[in-house]
Amino acid sequence: QVQLVESGGGLVQAGGSLRLSCAASGRTFSSYRMGWFRQAPGKEREFVAAISRSGGSTYYADSVEGRFTISRDNAKNTAYLQMNSLKPEDTAVYYCAASTSATATTQYLSARYEYWGQGTQVTVSS
């Protein structure tokens, strides 16, 4: 079992930056593949980024590639999502998630993640 708590969301103007954090407690953090998902009003939850257990491999949705960076610090039991050049269409609730079973092929699927945080709101104004 692992508990996840996101922080760092807020209101920012287009072109600005935010850094989301996901603090984990419980089982060994390094045993989880970590992902970030987001859900905008009236839309389905979508994959944003994922990172392997060691942090050596990262993966991004096309819509955020080059603007967002996922990272993790296993010593601090924390995952991060650095978001730069934000756009109004990035407005959503952002969730971090942890998976013991997802692979590089299945990590894009929210159903592969067993544990979820409560979400943090990101609002980008134009």
Secondary structure, DSSP 8 states (H G I E B T S, - for coil): -EEEEEE--EEEETT--EEEEEEEEES-GGGSEEEEEEE-TTS--EEEEEE-SSS--EEE-TTTTTTEEEEEETTTTEEEEEE-S--GGG-EEEEEEEESS--TTTTT-GGG--EE---EEEEEE-
